[in-house]
Amino acid sequence: MTATQRTDSPEPAAYDAVVLAGGAARRLGGADKPGLSVGGRSLLDRVLGACRSAGRTVVVGGRRATARPVVWARENPPGGGPLAALDAGVRRLPAETETVLVLSADLPFLREPVVRRLLGALAAGPHEAVLLTDAEGRDQPLVAAYRAEPLRRELALLATEYGTLAGLPLRLLPQELDVARVGAEPEASFDCDTWDDLAVARARIREHGSVLDEWITAVKEELGIELDVDTHLLLDLARDAAHGVARPAAPLTTFLVGYAAAAAGRGQGPEAVAEASRRAAALARRWAEESGSDGRTGPGADGAGAGRGEAG
């Protein structure tokens, strides 16, 4: 049975993830699609970043270096298609797993908020699965949250009915599940099946409205940082330091702010960065104010300093 209403919840459940990173990539000439990069990060690492909160993440495909630890699996036979790959991934999950997030490894713009929407919608209702829909309303079974028991049940039934999962179309999976759907921004379901798709993704992250967010996300992933900070606050600080002191002061000041926030101790997070930024910005403004004065408003304006200067 399929429910057509859209449901959502801000409270995601605990979950494990299965990421499908195999396939022949025929439209890419057999290239290693999960290893192709967008914004300096592989497609696989970008998807792993979106499901970083998973208790266990199983990647089905050939082993490779990844930004965070994962469990590896391989479908039998290799190249057996998405249902065989999904079955192999689910088999590597603990028996106590209740919720499974299923993702393909070629989604450059999938973000953690979309993952939370899928999980929250599943936790909020009686459904057995929640699928993302694309801009045309098409179901995306590989951007979805499933209850583990019905997912295992359907995979087993399909294997029994057809004798094997290899080569079966993915659309068979949700047909007998109680499904709900959530929509999202079109970018979330954008996948890279062709070289043109890859070129579009690489160009899109450099667009004026998104390049800073993409860059900050990439840097945090590279450095293993999960801290969320007020980007506008840091940019304002960099501007004040550049204009009020000297242009090289901007990157040095923001570095020192980060160092100070880290030295303040763990647990303070964005608040420590914000406090250090405010103090440094106030200093930069005081510095700038002095450069516009004739010295009469600062220490020594009563003439004491002038006397020493004449003696010299």
Backbone as CSV, one residue per row, in Angstrom:
resi,resn,N_x,N_y,N_z,CA_x,CA_y,CA_z,C_x,C_y,C_z
1,MET,0.853,-1.193,0.000,0.000,0.000,0.000,0.884,1.235,0.000
2,THR,0.494,2.240,-0.743,1.286,3.455,-0.871,0.473,4.650,-0.420
3,ALA,1.022,5.410,0.502,0.371,6.641,0.951,0.892,7.795,0.129
4,THR,-0.013,8.604,-0.362,0.405,9.706,-1.227,0.581,11.009,-0.463
5,GLN,0.122,11.059,0.815,0.292,12.312,1.541,1.762,12.537,1.866
6,ARG,2.119,13.783,2.036,3.488,14.129,2.397,3.540,14.373,3.894
7,THR,4.544,13.799,4.533,4.670,13.944,5.974,6.089,14.334,6.328
8,ASP,6.242,14.923,7.507,7.552,15.437,7.884,7.627,15.556,9.395
9,SER,8.811,15.566,9.948,9.020,15.771,11.369,10.429,16.261,11.588
10,PRO,10.655,17.168,12.558,11.998,17.658,12.808,12.828,16.714,13.657
11,GLU,12.232,15.600,14.164,12.931,14.726,15.095,13.333,13.426,14.418
12,PRO,14.586,13.320,13.939,15.009,12.089,13.285,15.292,10.984,14.297
13,ALA,15.162,9.750,13.848,15.450,8.594,14.694,16.915,8.198,14.532
14,ALA,17.394,7.375,15.487,18.705,6.759,15.316,18.640,5.829,14.110
15,TYR,19.737,5.726,13.390,19.684,4.972,12.139,21.059,4.468,11.749
16,ASP,21.073,3.490,10.855,22.265,3.056,10.139,22.063,3.397,8.666
17,ALA,23.146,3.440,7.922,23.079,3.848,6.520,23.710,2.806,5.612
18,VAL,23.119,2.657,4.431,23.696,1.844,3.362,23.861,2.742,2.151
19,VAL,25.091,2.863,1.665,25.405,3.709,0.511,25.841,2.802,-0.635
20,LEU,25.149,2.909,-1.770,25.471,2.079,-2.925,26.490,2.803,-3.802
21,ALA,27.682,2.227,-3.898,28.784,2.881,-4.607,29.375,1.973,-5.667
22,GLY,28.539,1.127,-6.261,29.015,0.252,-7.327,28.434,0.695,-8.658
23,GLY,28.156,-0.256,-9.517,27.591,0.066,-10.822,28.658,0.189,-11.884
24,ALA,28.245,-0.019,-13.131,29.202,-0.021,-14.246,29.509,1.365,-14.775
25,ALA,28.682,2.379,-14.448,28.881,3.749,-14.934,29.083,3.773,-16.447
26,ARG,28.203,3.092,-17.172,28.366,2.988,-18.627,28.295,4.351,-19.302
27,ARG,27.425,5.235,-18.807,27.293,6.558,-19.427,28.477,7.461,-19.117
28,LEU,29.353,6.980,-18.222,30.600,7.687,-17.937,31.796,6.921,-18.496
29,GLY,31.520,6.031,-19.421,32.598,5.271,-20.038,33.297,4.328,-19.087
30,GLY,32.583,3.874,-18.050,33.177,2.950,-17.094,34.060,3.620,-16.064
31,ALA,34.017,4.947,-15.945,34.831,5.668,-14.969,34.418,5.285,-13.550
32,ASP,35.316,5.522,-12.611,35.048,5.268,-11.197,34.162,6.395,-10.676
33,LYS,32.847,6.262,-10.844,31.947,7.375,-10.543,32.017,7.835,-9.092
34,PRO,31.979,6.955,-8.088,32.036,7.457,-6.713,33.304,8.227,-6.391
35,GLY,34.382,7.957,-7.156,35.641,8.641,-6.916,35.797,9.958,-7.637
36,LEU,34.879,10.282,-8.548,34.948,11.567,-9.249,34.693,12.695,-8.265
37,SER,35.352,13.816,-8.465,35.289,14.891,-7.473,34.421,16.048,-7.934
38,VAL,33.748,16.649,-6.967,33.021,17.899,-7.132,33.421,18.776,-5.957
39,GLY,34.006,19.921,-6.249,34.464,20.789,-5.171,35.605,20.201,-4.373
40,GLY,36.464,19.429,-5.031,37.632,18.891,-4.352,37.348,17.685,-3.486
41,ARG,36.098,17.207,-3.427,35.744,16.025,-2.646,35.083,15.002,-3.554
42,SER,35.357,13.732,-3.305,34.735,12.700,-4.131,33.226,12.691,-3.913
43,LEU,32.502,12.219,-4.917,31.052,12.100,-4.775,30.697,11.237,-3.571
44,LEU,31.439,10.162,-3.360,31.158,9.293,-2.219,31.345,10.037,-0.905
45,ASP,32.432,10.787,-0.760,32.661,11.518,0.489,31.602,12.586,0.728
46,ARG,31.109,13.184,-0.345,30.047,14.181,-0.182,28.781,13.524,0.385
47,VAL,28.446,12.322,-0.101,27.277,11.608,0.424,27.540,11.138,1.855
48,LEU,28.736,10.657,2.135,29.057,10.238,3.501,28.955,11.408,4.472
49,GLY,29.239,12.612,4.003,29.074,13.774,4.861,27.623,14.029,5.221
50,ALA,26.715,13.716,4.312,25.288,13.946,4.568,24.725,12.969,5.585
51,CYS,25.356,11.794,5.743,24.862,10.798,6.708,25.892,10.549,7.808
52,ARG,26.591,11.593,8.188,27.652,11.469,9.183,27.124,10.999,10.544
53,SER,25.834,11.231,10.820,25.278,10.888,12.132,24.812,9.437,12.215
54,ALA,25.005,8.657,11.176,24.608,7.247,11.203,25.416,6.498,12.245
55,GLY,24.772,5.519,12.903,25.508,4.693,13.843,26.533,3.823,13.139
56,ARG,26.126,3.206,12.037,27.030,2.415,11.200,26.717,2.748,9.755
57,THR,27.752,2.885,8.947,27.569,3.157,7.529,28.226,2.041,6.728
58,VAL,27.428,1.374,5.918,27.925,0.308,5.041,27.976,0.867,3.627
59,VAL,29.122,0.767,2.993,29.274,1.175,1.595,29.418,-0.091,0.756
60,VAL,28.556,-0.232,-0.233,28.589,-1.402,-1.108,29.298,-1.008,-2.396
61,GLY,30.459,-1.601,-2.619,31.257,-1.265,-3.795,32.712,-1.576,-3.538
62,GLY,33.549,-1.216,-4.499,34.972,-1.449,-4.346,35.576,-0.584,-3.259
63,ARG,36.491,-1.151,-2.473,37.123,-0.405,-1.388,37.927,0.770,-1.938
64,ARG,37.936,1.838,-1.172,38.680,3.043,-1.529,38.899,3.852,-0.268
65,ALA,39.761,4.844,-0.342,39.952,5.752,0.795,38.704,6.615,0.956
66,THR,38.260,6.791,2.191,37.101,7.630,2.483,37.431,8.580,3.626
67,ALA,36.663,9.651,3.693,36.928,10.694,4.687,36.621,10.236,6.102
68,ARG,35.781,9.228,6.258,35.484,8.695,7.589,35.339,7.178,7.488
69,PRO,35.481,6.488,8.611,35.436,5.019,8.571,34.062,4.503,8.143
70,VAL,34.063,3.449,7.348,32.835,2.782,6.922,33.063,1.281,6.943
71,VAL,31.957,0.530,6.846,32.008,-0.919,6.679,31.799,-1.208,5.198
72,TRP,32.613,-2.113,4.649,32.542,-2.391,3.213,31.787,-3.685,2.946
73,ALA,31.057,-3.704,1.850,30.344,-4.905,1.415,30.393,-4.959,-0.099
74,ARG,30.065,-6.116,-0.647,30.036,-6.264,-2.103,28.888,-7.201,-2.474
75,GLU,28.131,-6.836,-3.473,27.022,-7.671,-3.902,27.547,-8.928,-4.603
76,ASN,26.722,-9.948,-4.606,27.101,-11.209,-5.244,26.001,-11.614,-6.228
77,PRO,26.359,-11.627,-7.538,27.684,-11.353,-8.107,27.945,-9.853,-8.206
78,PRO,29.229,-9.455,-8.280,29.531,-8.039,-8.495,28.867,-7.525,-9.767
79,GLY,28.312,-6.336,-9.690,27.594,-5.803,-10.834,26.178,-6.318,-10.941
80,GLY,25.647,-6.888,-9.850,24.318,-7.478,-9.877,23.185,-6.483,-9.800
81,GLY,23.481,-5.199,-9.708,22.429,-4.203,-9.710,22.093,-3.685,-8.327
82,PRO,21.233,-2.670,-8.257,20.982,-1.990,-6.989,20.292,-2.844,-5.938
83,LEU,19.363,-3.726,-6.313,18.695,-4.541,-5.306,19.662,-5.552,-4.692
84,ALA,20.493,-6.161,-5.512,21.506,-7.081,-4.979,22.493,-6.341,-4.090
85,ALA,22.857,-5.122,-4.489,23.788,-4.327,-3.687,23.145,-3.924,-2.363
86,LEU,21.888,-3.521,-2.412,21.197,-3.132,-1.185,21.095,-4.316,-0.228
87,ASP,20.781,-5.479,-0.754,20.699,-6.683,0.069,22.039,-6.976,0.734
88,ALA,23.122,-6.823,-0.015,24.451,-7.059,0.557,24.746,-6.063,1.672
89,GLY,24.338,-4.808,1.486,24.571,-3.803,2.517,23.753,-4.051,3.763
90,VAL,22.485,-4.388,3.589,21.608,-4.633,4.738,22.101,-5.836,5.544
91,ARG,22.667,-6.810,4.888,23.173,-7.992,5.588,24.345,-7.652,6.503
92,ARG,25.019,-6.544,6.273,26.136,-6.144,7.133,25.691,-5.280,8.315
93,LEU,24.410,-5.002,8.409,23.907,-4.211,9.530,23.593,-5.109,10.714
94,PRO,23.681,-4.586,11.934,23.338,-5.394,13.108,21.861,-5.802,13.097
95,ALA,21.553,-6.905,13.744,20.173,-7.391,13.794,19.258,-6.399,14.491
96,GLU,19.815,-5.610,15.408,18.996,-4.666,16.171,18.718,-3.360,15.434
97,THR,19.275,-3.169,14.247,18.995,-1.959,13.467,17.503,-1.838,13.191
98,GLU,16.949,-0.670,13.472,15.519,-0.453,13.252,15.235,0.440,12.046
99,THR,16.152,1.360,11.746,15.946,2.309,10.656,17.165,2.294,9.746
100,VAL,16.920,2.218,8.439,18.008,2.176,7.456,17.836,3.330,6.480
101,LEU,18.836,4.164,6.401,18.898,5.204,5.376,19.618,4.623,4.170
102,VAL,19.008,4.720,3.002,19.597,4.168,1.772,19.895,5.310,0.821
103,LEU,21.147,5.394,0.371,21.579,6.477,-0.509,22.439,5.919,-1.638
104,SER,22.375,6.562,-2.782,23.351,6.290,-3.838,24.534,7.232,-3.646
105,ALA,25.665,6.851,-4.225,26.910,7.577,-3.968,27.199,8.658,-4.991
106,ASP,26.184,9.085,-5.747,26.446,10.061,-6.804,25.576,11.318,-6.654
107,LEU,25.350,11.728,-5.406,24.455,12.861,-5.111,25.278,14.025,-4.563
108,PRO,25.809,14.873,-5.426,26.740,15.907,-4.954,26.112,16.965,-4.063
109,PHE,24.787,17.150,-4.133,24.162,18.235,-3.381,23.266,17.737,-2.252
110,LEU,23.332,16.467,-1.928,22.576,15.974,-0.786,23.179,16.545,0.490
111,ARG,22.318,17.037,1.377,22.776,17.650,2.622,22.103,16.966,3.812
112,GLU,22.714,17.142,4.958,22.208,16.526,6.181,20.776,16.939,6.521
113,PRO,20.347,18.182,6.286,18.946,18.513,6.587,17.939,17.655,5.825
114,VAL,18.245,17.280,4.586,17.342,16.407,3.831,17.293,15.018,4.472
115,VAL,18.448,14.531,4.901,18.498,13.249,5.601,17.630,13.303,6.862
116,ARG,17.745,14.400,7.603,16.936,14.527,8.824,15.447,14.566,8.500
117,ARG,15.071,15.176,7.387,13.656,15.206,7.005,13.136,13.812,6.711
118,LEU,13.901,13.030,5.988,13.482,11.660,5.686,13.330,10.845,6.964
119,LEU,14.317,10.917,7.834,14.275,10.139,9.068,13.164,10.625,9.987
120,GLY,12.988,11.943,10.065,11.934,12.478,10.905,10.557,12.083,10.426
121,ALA,10.367,12.080,9.104,9.076,11.681,8.549,8.785,10.214,8.821
122,LEU,9.809,9.372,8.753,9.606,7.955,9.042,9.256,7.759,10.509
123,ALA,9.931,8.482,11.398,9.671,8.344,12.830,8.294,8.866,13.205
124,ALA,7.774,9.818,12.437,6.520,10.479,12.802,5.281,9.686,12.430
125,GLY,5.380,8.756,11.506,4.184,8.086,11.000,4.298,6.580,11.035
126,PRO,3.273,5.898,10.569,3.239,4.427,10.592,3.866,3.791,9.366
127,HIS,4.422,4.591,8.474,4.865,4.081,7.181,6.097,3.191,7.314
128,GLU,6.277,2.347,6.303,7.431,1.445,6.271,8.621,2.055,5.542
129,ALA,8.392,3.105,4.780,9.464,3.774,4.050,9.047,5.204,3.745
130,VAL,10.031,6.082,3.650,9.809,7.465,3.213,10.810,7.744,2.103
131,LEU,10.291,8.069,0.921,11.138,8.313,-0.244,11.200,9.801,-0.545
132,LEU,12.354,10.260,-0.999,12.460,11.602,-1.544,11.867,11.595,-2.953
133,THR,11.215,12.674,-3.333,10.764,12.834,-4.715,11.557,13.950,-5.372
134,ASP,11.789,13.814,-6.681,12.535,14.843,-7.396,11.591,15.953,-7.846
135,ALA,12.122,16.895,-8.621,11.337,18.066,-9.028,10.125,17.676,-9.866
136,GLU,10.170,16.538,-10.556,9.042,16.069,-11.369,8.119,15.133,-10.603
137,GLY,8.364,14.958,-9.299,7.524,14.091,-8.490,7.862,12.625,-8.571
138,ARG,8.992,12.279,-9.173,9.367,10.869,-9.291,10.007,10.369,-7.998
139,ASP,9.672,9.134,-7.633,10.234,8.527,-6.432,11.732,8.287,-6.591
140,GLN,12.450,8.440,-5.481,13.885,8.181,-5.442,14.151,7.108,-4.376
141,PRO,14.024,5.817,-4.727,14.221,4.761,-3.719,15.625,4.710,-3.142
142,LEU,16.582,5.384,-3.813,17.953,5.422,-3.288,18.260,6.737,-2.603
143,VAL,17.220,7.469,-2.241,17.334,8.598,-1.309,16.128,8.434,-0.394
144,ALA,16.238,7.526,0.550,15.058,7.087,1.285,15.438,6.532,2.649
145,ALA,14.447,6.553,3.544,14.580,5.934,4.861,13.590,4.781,4.950
146,TYR,14.059,3.628,5.436,13.242,2.421,5.520,13.259,1.876,6.945
147,ARG,12.147,1.313,7.358,12.165,0.493,8.558,12.858,-0.820,8.199
148,ALA,13.751,-1.262,9.059,14.634,-2.376,8.698,13.875,-3.675,8.462
149,GLU,12.915,-3.989,9.311,12.236,-5.279,9.169,11.458,-5.383,7.861
150,PRO,10.628,-4.390,7.485,9.954,-4.483,6.179,10.933,-4.484,5.006
151,LEU,12.043,-3.760,5.132,13.029,-3.750,4.050,13.621,-5.137,3.868
152,ARG,14.020,-5.772,4.961,14.562,-7.130,4.871,13.514,-8.090,4.311
153,ARG,12.276,-7.926,4.761,11.193,-8.797,4.300,11.006,-8.707,2.790
154,GLU,10.963,-7.470,2.261,10.721,-7.310,0.831,11.884,-7.819,-0.001
155,LEU,13.096,-7.607,0.451,14.252,-8.130,-0.282,14.219,-9.652,-0.330
156,ALA,13.840,-10.270,0.794,13.760,-11.734,0.828,12.642,-12.253,-0.067
157,LEU,11.491,-11.586,-0.063,10.376,-12.013,-0.900,10.708,-11.884,-2.385
158,LEU,11.370,-10.786,-2.751,11.752,-10.611,-4.153,12.749,-11.673,-4.585
159,ALA,13.709,-11.982,-3.699,14.683,-13.024,-4.035,14.002,-14.378,-4.219
160,THR,12.998,-14.652,-3.389,12.278,-15.921,-3.501,11.434,-15.969,-4.779
161,GLU,10.759,-14.857,-5.060,9.862,-14.830,-6.214,10.612,-14.945,-7.530
162,TYR,11.745,-14.252,-7.633,12.471,-14.199,-8.906,13.688,-15.128,-8.938
163,GLY,13.996,-15.747,-7.814,15.137,-16.651,-7.782,16.451,-15.955,-7.505
164,THR,16.526,-14.686,-7.750,17.731,-13.879,-7.515,17.338,-12.413,-7.521
165,LEU,18.160,-11.603,-6.851,17.969,-10.152,-6.890,18.784,-9.510,-8.012
166,ALA,19.737,-10.243,-8.539,20.620,-9.691,-9.568,19.818,-9.311,-10.808
167,GLY,20.023,-8.075,-11.233,19.403,-7.595,-12.455,17.969,-7.123,-12.311
168,LEU,17.368,-7.235,-11.137,15.987,-6.794,-10.958,15.912,-5.270,-10.911
169,PRO,14.850,-4.673,-11.450,14.714,-3.213,-11.405,14.402,-2.728,-9.993
170,LEU,14.949,-1.605,-9.645,14.794,-1.042,-8.307,13.335,-0.712,-7.984
171,ARG,12.548,-0.379,-8.999,11.151,0.026,-8.775,10.324,-1.070,-8.118
172,LEU,10.792,-2.316,-8.147,10.045,-3.399,-7.508,10.035,-3.263,-5.986
173,LEU,11.059,-2.629,-5.423,11.197,-2.602,-3.970,10.043,-1.895,-3.268
174,PRO,9.703,-0.659,-3.633,8.664,0.039,-2.864,7.237,-0.372,-3.198
175,GLN,7.039,-1.225,-4.196,5.675,-1.515,-4.650,4.811,-2.161,-3.583
176,GLU,5.405,-2.958,-2.718,4.630,-3.658,-1.687,4.862,-3.071,-0.304
177,LEU,5.485,-1.896,-0.232,5.713,-1.237,1.054,4.708,-0.113,1.264
178,ASP,4.431,0.183,2.516,3.605,1.335,2.874,4.523,2.551,2.842
179,VAL,4.383,3.367,1.800,5.354,4.421,1.498,4.741,5.800,1.698
180,ALA,5.527,6.700,2.284,5.223,8.130,2.285,6.329,8.842,1.523
181,ARG,6.087,10.087,1.183,7.036,10.823,0.356,7.272,12.212,0.928
182,VAL,8.505,12.698,0.739,8.804,14.089,1.057,9.471,14.712,-0.161
183,GLY,9.154,15.960,-0.416,9.826,16.701,-1.475,10.991,17.483,-0.881
184,ALA,11.874,17.904,-1.718,13.023,18.698,-1.278,13.451,19.584,-2.425
185,GLU,14.426,20.447,-2.152,14.938,21.279,-3.227,15.489,20.385,-4.339
186,PRO,15.367,20.819,-5.613,15.757,19.938,-6.729,17.191,19.445,-6.640
187,GLU,18.082,20.232,-6.063,19.485,19.830,-6.020,19.699,18.550,-5.222
188,ALA,18.841,18.285,-4.235,19.068,17.134,-3.363,19.032,15.823,-4.128
189,SER,18.216,15.733,-5.163,18.103,14.491,-5.928,18.922,14.516,-7.218
190,PHE,19.690,15.574,-7.428,20.518,15.674,-8.635,21.633,14.638,-8.554
191,ASP,21.725,13.770,-9.556,22.788,12.773,-9.561,23.664,12.932,-10.800
192,CYS,24.847,12.363,-10.722,25.836,12.516,-11.784,25.947,11.206,-12.561
193,ASP,25.157,11.106,-13.615,25.172,9.906,-14.451,26.020,10.080,-15.709
194,THR,26.282,11.331,-16.109,27.020,11.610,-17.341,28.097,12.651,-17.065
195,TRP,28.990,12.807,-18.040,30.020,13.850,-17.895,29.386,15.230,-17.884
196,ASP,28.295,15.402,-18.616,27.596,16.681,-18.587,27.041,16.967,-17.192
197,ASP,26.482,15.948,-16.537,25.991,16.119,-15.170,27.119,16.556,-14.247
198,LEU,28.280,15.931,-14.405,29.418,16.275,-13.562,29.851,17.721,-13.799
199,ALA,29.862,18.147,-15.063,30.235,19.521,-15.381,29.245,20.514,-14.769
200,VAL,27.955,20.175,-14.822,26.928,21.041,-14.223,27.151,21.163,-12.718
201,ALA,27.432,20.039,-12.053,27.650,20.058,-10.608,28.869,20.899,-10.255
202,ARG,29.951,20.742,-11.013,31.164,21.506,-10.717,30.959,22.992,-10.943
203,ALA,30.160,23.348,-11.926,29.878,24.761,-12.170,28.949,25.327,-11.104
204,ARG,27.995,24.524,-10.662,26.986,25.019,-9.733,27.595,25.382,-8.386
205,ILE,28.587,24.633,-7.926,29.151,24.944,-6.614,29.972,26.230,-6.637
206,ARG,30.282,26.717,-7.844,31.050,27.956,-7.950,30.172,29.177,-8.239
207,GLU,28.868,28.967,-8.237,27.969,30.100,-8.447,28.051,31.050,-7.269
208,HIS,27.797,32.319,-7.536,28.004,33.359,-6.535,27.248,33.074,-5.241
209,GLY,26.034,32.587,-5.323,25.219,32.414,-4.138,25.570,31.214,-3.283
210,SER,26.414,30.311,-3.793,26.682,29.078,-3.053,28.153,28.783,-2.830
211,VAL,29.051,29.525,-3.467,30.457,29.142,-3.430,31.036,29.185,-2.018
212,LEU,30.656,30.176,-1.206,31.216,30.249,0.140,30.742,29.092,1.004
213,ASP,29.459,28.786,0.953,28.954,27.663,1.739,29.605,26.356,1.303
214,GLU,29.767,26.180,-0.003,30.411,24.969,-0.502,31.855,24.882,-0.018
215,TRP,32.552,26.008,-0.075,33.963,26.018,0.322,34.105,25.731,1.815
216,ILE,33.299,26.392,2.654,33.394,26.178,4.093,33.071,24.728,4.434
217,THR,32.066,24.165,3.780,31.728,22.768,4.020,32.884,21.856,3.634
218,ALA,33.509,22.145,2.501,34.635,21.330,2.040,35.802,21.399,3.009
219,VAL,36.098,22.607,3.509,37.213,22.765,4.445,36.925,22.014,5.746
220,LYS,35.709,22.131,6.244,35.367,21.437,7.485,35.476,19.928,7.308
221,GLU,35.033,19.423,6.164,35.149,17.988,5.900,36.614,17.568,5.835
222,GLU,37.415,18.368,5.165,38.837,18.042,5.011,39.560,18.019,6.353
223,LEU,39.188,18.951,7.244,39.856,19.075,8.534,39.171,18.295,9.648
224,GLY,38.068,17.639,9.336,37.371,16.878,10.347,36.683,17.739,11.387
225,ILE,36.166,18.894,10.976,35.509,19.841,11.883,34.003,19.769,11.671
226,GLU,33.262,19.655,12.757,31.805,19.626,12.656,31.165,20.883,13.227
227,LEU,31.977,21.838,13.621,31.479,23.050,14.254,30.738,23.934,13.255
228,ASP,29.548,24.382,13.632,28.796,25.358,12.844,29.080,26.750,13.399
229,VAL,29.495,27.661,12.540,29.822,29.022,12.981,29.054,30.021,12.135
230,ASP,28.982,31.244,12.637,28.324,32.340,11.936,29.286,32.886,10.884
231,THR,29.099,32.454,9.645,30.009,32.869,8.573,30.001,34.376,8.390
232,HIS,28.836,35.002,8.486,28.746,36.448,8.305,29.546,37.184,9.377
233,LEU,29.539,36.661,10.597,30.301,37.287,11.680,31.794,37.256,11.377
234,LEU,32.275,36.114,10.892,33.699,36.015,10.570,34.066,36.883,9.374
235,LEU,33.177,36.973,8.386,33.456,37.826,7.236,33.494,39.293,7.642
236,ASP,32.597,39.686,8.535,32.623,41.070,9.029,33.917,41.344,9.781
237,LEU,34.363,40.375,10.569,35.628,40.536,11.286,36.789,40.688,10.310
238,ALA,36.824,39.833,9.287,37.899,39.916,8.295,37.885,41.275,7.590
239,ARG,36.693,41.785,7.274,36.584,43.098,6.639,37.101,44.199,7.556
240,ASP,36.724,44.157,8.836,37.180,45.186,9.774,38.690,45.153,9.931
241,ALA,39.252,43.942,10.000,40.710,43.835,10.151,41.427,44.327,8.902
242,ALA,40.887,43.999,7.726,41.523,44.421,6.473,41.474,45.932,6.295
243,HIS,40.316,46.528,6.589,40.151,47.965,6.375,40.770,48.797,7.486
244,GLY,40.664,48.328,8.714,41.126,49.128,9.835,42.581,48.950,10.172
245,VAL,43.180,47.842,9.758,44.582,47.573,10.103,45.407,47.449,8.821
246,ALA,45.302,46.322,8.155,46.004,46.080,6.894,45.400,44.825,6.279
247,ARG,45.448,44.694,4.968,44.794,43.564,4.317,45.286,42.216,4.820
248,PRO,46.611,42.033,5.042,47.048,40.722,5.552,46.522,40.418,6.953
249,ALA,46.012,41.432,7.651,45.490,41.186,8.998,44.234,40.332,8.975
250,ALA,43.509,40.328,7.845,42.236,39.603,7.787,42.408,38.104,8.023
251,PRO,43.221,37.387,7.212,43.340,35.940,7.451,44.033,35.624,8.772
252,LEU,44.996,36.449,9.168,45.693,36.184,10.420,44.761,36.339,11.615
253,THR,43.904,37.347,11.563,42.970,37.575,12.666,41.961,36.447,12.783
254,THR,41.412,36.010,11.665,40.439,34.923,11.738,41.095,33.628,12.210
255,PHE,42.364,33.410,11.837,43.081,32.250,12.364,43.215,32.336,13.873
256,LEU,43.609,33.504,14.380,43.784,33.665,15.816,42.472,33.531,16.570
257,VAL,41.385,33.977,15.968,40.067,33.797,16.581,39.758,32.307,16.725
258,GLY,40.005,31.538,15.676,39.777,30.098,15.753,40.653,29.441,16.805
259,TYR,41.907,29.873,16.885,42.827,29.316,17.883,42.340,29.634,19.290
260,ALA,41.903,30.882,19.491,41.414,31.291,20.801,40.163,30.511,21.190
261,ALA,39.268,30.286,20.233,38.048,29.538,20.516,38.378,28.100,20.906
262,ALA,39.363,27.503,20.218,39.766,26.142,20.562,40.404,26.100,21.946
263,ALA,41.219,27.111,22.267,41.883,27.157,23.567,40.901,27.370,24.708
264,ALA,39.731,27.951,24.405,38.727,28.190,25.437,38.146,26.896,25.967
265,GLY,38.347,25.812,25.248,37.905,24.513,25.736,36.753,23.957,24.932
266,ARG,36.646,22.635,24.956,35.578,21.956,24.239,34.237,22.199,24.924
267,GLY,33.184,22.074,24.148,31.856,22.210,24.701,31.247,23.579,24.497
268,GLN,32.093,24.588,24.175,31.564,25.924,23.974,31.140,26.166,22.534
269,GLY,31.792,25.463,21.589,31.364,25.469,20.203,31.247,26.835,19.581
270,PRO,30.150,27.083,18.847,29.970,28.349,18.131,30.005,29.563,19.047
271,GLU,29.598,29.402,20.305,29.593,30.541,21.222,31.010,31.056,21.462
272,ALA,31.985,30.136,21.563,33.365,30.561,21.774,33.897,31.311,20.563
273,VAL,33.546,30.847,19.358,33.972,31.542,18.141,33.336,32.928,18.074
274,ALA,32.035,33.008,18.395,31.341,34.290,18.331,31.923,35.286,19.317
275,GLU,32.225,34.828,20.529,32.792,35.740,21.534,34.174,36.226,21.113
276,ALA,35.023,35.318,20.628,36.358,35.735,20.181,36.252,36.680,18.990
277,SER,35.305,36.444,18.095,35.114,37.324,16.941,34.682,38.718,17.374
278,ARG,33.760,38.787,18.319,33.303,40.108,18.791,34.438,40.893,19.420
279,ARG,35.255,40.221,20.224,36.363,40.929,20.875,37.400,41.408,19.857
280,ALA,37.705,40.556,18.884,38.678,40.948,17.862,38.128,42.065,16.985
281,ALA,36.835,42.030,16.675,36.226,43.085,15.865,36.246,44.419,16.596
282,ALA,35.979,44.389,17.896,36.034,45.628,18.685,37.444,46.191,18.700
283,LEU,38.443,45.319,18.801,39.828,45.771,18.757,40.149,46.404,17.415
284,ALA,39.687,45.770,16.316,39.943,46.321,14.985,39.299,47.696,14.827
285,ARG,38.118,47.879,15.386,37.462,49.201,15.299,38.216,50.246,16.108
286,ARG,38.707,49.869,17.294,39.498,50.826,18.086,40.775,51.200,17.351
287,TRP,41.369,50.217,16.717,42.598,50.465,15.943,42.310,51.456,14.819
288,ALA,41.197,51.235,14.125,40.842,52.113,13.010,40.534,53.521,13.489
289,GLU,39.878,53.647,14.629,39.556,54.979,15.151,40.820,55.775,15.473
290,GLU,41.828,55.094,15.986,43.075,55.796,16.294,43.743,56.336,15.041
291,SER,43.634,55.615,13.948,44.312,56.050,12.726,43.692,57.308,12.156
292,GLY,42.447,57.637,12.566,41.794,58.844,12.073,41.876,60.012,13.015
293,SER,42.555,59.813,14.146,42.660,60.905,15.121,44.028,61.558,15.048
294,ASP,44.157,62.728,15.744,45.451,63.419,15.776,46.219,63.111,17.044
295,GLY,45.751,62.138,17.800,46.455,61.736,19.006,45.962,62.429,20.252
296,ARG,45.074,63.421,20.114,44.652,64.180,21.283,43.633,63.437,22.142
297,THR,43.025,62.357,21.607,41.995,61.662,22.362,42.522,60.443,23.096
298,GLY,43.784,60.127,22.914,44.333,58.929,23.521,45.167,59.254,24.729
299,PRO,45.799,58.263,25.314,46.672,58.479,26.452,47.778,59.475,26.115
300,GLY,48.078,60.335,27.044,49.127,61.321,26.819,48.631,62.594,26.189
301,ALA,47.295,62.741,25.989,46.766,63.944,25.363,46.863,65.160,26.258
302,ASP,47.224,64.932,27.541,47.327,66.071,28.445,48.666,66.792,28.336
303,GLY,49.527,66.323,27.442,50.792,67.013,27.198,51.992,66.303,27.739
304,ALA,51.806,65.277,28.554,52.960,64.599,29.129,53.819,63.959,28.054
305,GLY,53.142,63.325,27.092,53.895,62.656,26.035,54.624,63.642,25.172
306,ALA,54.041,64.834,24.948,54.686,65.829,24.093,55.986,66.314,24.701
307,GLY,56.008,66.420,26.036,57.236,66.885,26.679,58.367,65.918,26.444
308,ARG,58.073,64.640,26.547,59.133,63.658,26.315,59.630,63.728,24.881
309,GLY,58.688,63.979,23.941,59.103,64.048,22.558,60.045,65.213,22.322
310,GLU,59.799,66.362,22.962,60.671,67.525,22.757,62.039,67.287,23.358
311,ALA,62.086,66.517,24.449,63.371,66.271,25.078,64.241,65.397,24.215
312,GLY,63.551,64.539,23.407,64.324,63.630,22.552,64.945,64.390,21.432
